[in-house]
Amino acid sequence: MKKLLLVLLLVSVVSCSGDDEIDADFFECTVDFVQFVDDENAIVRFETTLGDETNYHYGRYTYAVDGDDYVKFIRYS
């Protein structure tokens, strides 16, 4: 009985140790921050992650305000 319990314990420890691997196909894109330059222009920094590699991308956008909402983000150089 002790041998069976030890084998089960060993198998459970070994099978749980592989959970820390990063999926190579994992992709995520989030807005890191928005800086409002003036009443019509904003700079947006995006954080993109593919697998275990993270990169940052900046864009300059124009926008309009409709009540409490920011609308019509258009990218320009």
ABEGO torsion letter per residue (X at the ends): XAAAAAAAAAAAAAAAAAAABBBAABBBBBBABBBBABAABBBBBBBBBBEABBBBBBBBBBBBBBEABBBGBBBBX
